[in-house]
């Protein structure tokens, strides 16, 4: 599991993912361009969503192309956004972005993409959150999505953000091995709810 940072708008996120999907397809068969829908040129989120949905449908119709691992990865990434995060993307405006921290001295304003991937680096699930969200809170959702996609999860490898108490309990309940450095919230104990902070593993501090 991992988190990626984005200072892009929801429409730009969709454009980036659809571009990567098209590129992976063209690398296999450039002639397929003629069968894909025309790119959206309207500066409108709903129009971009419609284009991405049409693009996914067109590629999924070609069983041979869609079966290539590099295409499948990009297809899954875009599909996850459209199917599971569509309500979030539509609700998000730039005003909804939040301050996140990459390090103690470096912050960013925008969104984060949380992903789960196999050892072969094939993406099996993804979620999008505002920048201040704790990476570890997305673990259960990522694993559940991966399992629904047919992935048998036996071991989770992540950094200290993913080893908080709730994730350890989730892993134990589901007989999954969690490999991650212990989160400071575990080693240093918990605060009362009103005094609670979330540990930001990228910044190495509580926020």
Secondary structure, 3 states (H helix, E strand, C coil): CEEEEECCCHHHHHHHHHHHHHHHHHCCCHHHHHHCCCCCCCCCHHHHHHHHHHHHHHHHCCHHHHCCHHHHHHHHHHHHHHHHCHHHHHHCCHHHCEEEECCCCCEEEEEEEEEEECCCCCEEEEEEEECCCCHHHHHHHHHHHHHHCCCCCCEEECCHHHCCHHHHHHHHHCCCEEECCCCHHHHCCCCCHHHCCCEECCCCEEC
